[in-house]
């Protein structure tokens, strides 16, 4: 374990670091940014890797084509976080030009204009969920009543899939982000179950196509031959898990941060016009991701004073970059009025999150609706936290008003 005193880490520090409840800055990352910005670690799989923590270096890894995602996901010898089946046909596992082809298929559904066009629909959905929250017995848990069903409904409507499978999708999404919470066999089983589920949805959508993203992807597979069957399944899985699970966790985490210090929530309640800027700061501050997708170096190169060899695995931590002292003033403070905020919460380079703007719309409308309808909202108890996953997020969020 890395400590923040004078002793340096061991040559291969076990990673990820021990779990901490909450979303505050991790001292291990601060130590590494200061002392070992490119540090040797050992992953749960047993594979060695380099951990990159400074802002400029993280951007380099995410944007430089010499750091390959495909090389980190293809073949039995590829380094990986855990010894479980990956999705080698996923857009998340591809480099250009394959990644370019796949992203071009789905990008039109997630443009800024399309996301803004959905804002009124998202706002109406928020109001409907808040009606249900208002009728709930207090204390109420925001996770099942609000932070989970909102992004679930949005992504299901966009993809053209049913909304009523939330509990099962939640379990699958957690399994896909597993590090140590469940055995590898359970992760493989979840991937297989989700694949079968999506195959059934695709078959039904073929019989009754609609004006939705899944129908467009099916058409690209069947009519234009721009997707293989495995790519279609993996694409659908990534969009469903990423568009739902990630946004749900981020929303729950934001609300925890706001309610943990009531003055923060009061600030938004009294100045709702500051919500968009506040969302960006909450995205930057929250140490949601405790790991990132691996990449493999394709040729010898220098990074942060370290010589990386072709074949080395590298992990660049966005959430550490978002606390880099050379980029952000007072990085370990949550400043809702922060103006300069070039955070990397949605990534960087070709793998920048395609659904970033849609996520922003949901987060903004969710906070605006809560502040308007529940001005006295406050935490009723400490949350229970998810553990053993690639992300940190509240599993429960008890509130009263």
N, C-alpha and C positions, 0 to 999 in steps of 0.2 A: 504493500500500500504506500502511495506517495504521501509524505507528510509535508507540512508547510514550515518546518523549522530549518536548521542549517544542513541536515543530512540530505544528500541527493538521493533520487530514486535508485533502485537496483537496476542493473542493465536491462532487464526485461520485467517490467512491472505488470502485475495482473490487471487486466482491464475487462469489463468496466469497473469503476471504482465502487466501493460499498454504497448501498442505497442510503439516501437521506430523504426524509419527508420534506415536502416544500419545493419551491421553485427558485429559491435564492441562488446566488452565485456559488459555484463549487470551488473550494480553496485549492483543490488539486490542479484545476485548470489555470488558476492565477499563478501558482508556483511554476507550472510548466511554461507558461508564456514568458515568465521572467527568467527562468534558469535553463530550461530545456525545450525550446519551441518545436523541436522535432525529436521526440523521445521514443525509445524502444519499448514496446509493450508485448504482452502475450494475451491472445484472445481466448474466449471460452473453448474454442475448438482445439486449442493448443498451438495454433499457427502464430508465428511472430508477425509484427507489423510495426510501422512507424506512426506515431500519433502527432498530428500537426494542429497547433492551437492558436497561432497568431493570425490576425485578420488578413494581412497581405498574403501569407503563405496558404491560408485556407482558400482564398480566391484563386491563387495559382493552381492548386490541386483541382479545384472544381472546373476551371476553364481551360487548362492546358491539355491538349489531346494526348500528350505523353503519359498522362495518368488515365488508364483505361478502366471503364466499368465492365466492359465485355470480358476482359482478361480476368476479372475478379469473380466471374459467374459461370464461366464455361469450363468444363473439364473436371475430372476427379481431383486433379492436383491444384485446383484453384484455391487460394486462401479464402477463408470465410469466417464469419463470427462464430457459427456453431455448425456441427456436422449434421445438417439437415438439408433436405432437398430444396434447392433454390428454384427460381422461375427463369430459366435461361432465355425464354422467348419474351420476357417482359420488357417494356420500354425502359424501365429502370435499370435493366441489365445490358443495355445496348449502347454502342458508340455510333457516331455517324459513319457511313450514310444510312445504316439501318434505323438508328434513332431518328434521323431526319425524316425518313419515310413514315415511320409510325406517328411521330408527333404531328406531322402535316395532316394526318387523317382526323385527329381529334381537336387540334388547336382552334378551328373555327367555332367550336361550341363553348370555348372558354375565353373569348376575347373580352377586353374591358367593356366594349359596347354591349356584348351579350350579357355580361354580369350585371351591368347597370340596368339593362332592360328587365332583369329578373328581380330588381330591388323591391318593387311594389309587391310582387308575389311573396318574397321572403318576409317583408314587413307584415303582410296579412297572416302568414304562417306563424310569425312571432306572436301576434295578437291572439291567435287561436290558442296557442300553447300557454300563454299567460292567463287566458280565461280559465284554463284547466288548473293552473297553479293557484289562482285566486280561490278556487273552490276546494282546494286540497286542505286536509287537516294539517295544522301546524304542530311541530316543525315539519317542514317538507324537504324532500331531497331534490335539489335542482338537477342532478344528473339524469335520472329516469324521466323527470317531468319536463325538462327544458334543454339542457346542454346536449343530450344524446338525440332526442327525436327531431330537433331542428335540422342539423346537417344530414341526418338520415333521410328525412323527407325530401330535402333539396336534391341530394344526389340521386335518390331513387326516382324522383320525378324527371330529372334530367336524363337519366339512363333509360327510363321507361320500365323500371322494375318495381315490384310490390313494396309497400312501406311496412308491412305487418310482420317482418322477420327480424325485428331489431335485436331481440335477445340473442338469437343465433348468430347474427352478423357481429354483434359485440364480442362474443366469445371467439369467433374466428379471427377478428381483427387483432385481439390481444395475442392469440397464438402466433399470428404472422409477425408480431413484434417481440416475440419471446427471446429472452436470453437465458434465464435460469428459472423461470416460474414453473415450467412444466417440462417433462422429459422430451427429448427430440422426437420420439415416436408419436407423441401427442401433437406436435407441430406438423409432422408429415400427415397425420390423420386429418388434421384440420384443413390442410391444403387440399387433400384429396376430396374431402366433403364439400369444400367451397367450390372446387372445380366441377364436381358433379352437379351442384346446385346451379352454377352458372350455365353449364351445358343444357340443363333443363330449361332455364329461362331463355336461352338462345333458340332452342328448338321451338318454344312457344312463340317467340317473337318472329321467327321465320314464318309461322302460320298466320300471324296477325301483326305485321309490321306497323310501326307508328312513326310519328315525327319526333324521334328521340335519338340520342347518341348511340345507343345499342343497335338500333335499326340501321343507322348509318354504317356502323362498323360491320354488321352482318352483310350489308350490301357490298362493302369493300371486299369482304371475303368471298361472297358468292358470285357477284357480278363482275367486279373489276379485277379480282384475283390479286388485290394489293395486301392481303393479310393471309397468313397460313391459319389453320384451325387452332394450333397451339398459341399463336400470337393473339388471336381473337379472344381466347379464354383468358390468357394472362393479362391482356389489355383490360378486359372487363373487371378482372379481380383487382388490378391496381387502382382503377378509377373508383371502384366501389369502396375498397379499403382505405385508400388515400383520401378520397373526397368525403368520406364519412368519419372514419376513426380519428384521423389526424385533426380535423376541424373540431370534432366533439371534445377531444382532449384539450385542445388549445382554449376553447371557450370555457370549459370547466376550470382550467388553470387561471385564466384571466379573472374570472369571478372570485376565485379564492384569493388572488392577490389584492383585488379591490376590497373585498370584505374583511380580509385579515387586518387591514388598517382602515377603519371606517371613514377616515378623512378622505381617502382616495375615492371611495364611492360617492361621498357627498360632493366632491369636486365635480365629478361627471354629472351628477344629478343637477347641480346648480349651473353648470355650463355645458349643456348637451352639444353645443357647436364644436366643442373640443374633442368629441369622441373619436373622429377619424385619426387625429394626431395621437391620442392616447392609445388607440389600438396598436399603432406602430411601435410605441414605446413598450407596451405590454408584450408584443411579439419579440422585441429585442431583449427585454430583461429576462423573461421566463426561461429558466434552464430546463426546457422541455426535453430536448434530445440529449441523451447522455452518450450516444454513439452516432455513427453515420455510416453511409454505404462505403464499403471498401473500394479502393481502386488499386490497380497494379501498374507499376512503372514499366514502360516499354523500352526505355534505353537509360543508360547511366546518366545521372544529372545531379546538380547541386541544389539543395533546398535548405534554407535556414542554417547554413554552415555545415550541413551534413551531406555526405556523398551517398546518394541512393543508387542501388544497382538494379538493372533490368530484372524484373520478376519480383521485386520487393512489393509488399502490400503496404498501402498508405491509407490512413483514416484522417480526414480533415473535419474538425468539429466546429460546426457553424455556431453553436451556442457559446463556445469559448471565444470565437472571433467577435461575437456581439458584445463581449465585455473587454475587448482589447483597449488598454489604457492609452495607447497611441492614437486611437481613432475616435473614441468617445470620451467626452468630459464626464467625470464622476460616473464611470461605467457601472459600478455596483450599487448605484442609487436608481430607484424607479422614479423618473422625472416625467410626469405626464405632459408637461409643457415643452419637452425637448423638441428643438426645431431641426437640427441637423441629425439625421438618423439613417445612415446608409446600412441598415442591418441586413443580415443574411438569413433571416428566419425562413425564407422561401427558397434558399439556395442561391446558386449563381451558375452562369454558363449554360450549356445546352440542356442541363437537367434542372434548370430553374422551374419551380412548380408551375405546371400549366394551369392549375386551378387557383392560383394565388389571388386573383381579383375577386373570384366568386367567394373565396374564404373571407376576404376582407368585407365584402358586402354582408355576409352572414354575421360576422363578429360585430360590425358596426350596428346593424339593425337589432341584434340581440341586446347589446348594451343600451341602446337608445330606448328600446321597449321596456326593459326592466327599470331603468331610471325613471321613466315616465309613469309606469303603472305601479311600481313598488318603491316609492321614495324612502321608505323606512326599512328597506331590506337590510338584514344583518345576519351574520353567522350565528347559528344556534348551537353548534358543537364543532369540534375539530373534525376535519374530513378524514376518511380512511383513504390511504394512498395505494395506487397500483404499485406492485413490486416485481422485480425480476424481468422487466420489459426494457425495450430499447428507449422508451420514453418515460418521463415522470408526469403523472397526472392524478387528480383526485378520482377515486372510485365512487365516493359519496360526497355530497356537499349540502349538509343540513342547514336550513335557513328558516328564519321567521320574519314577520313584518308587522 
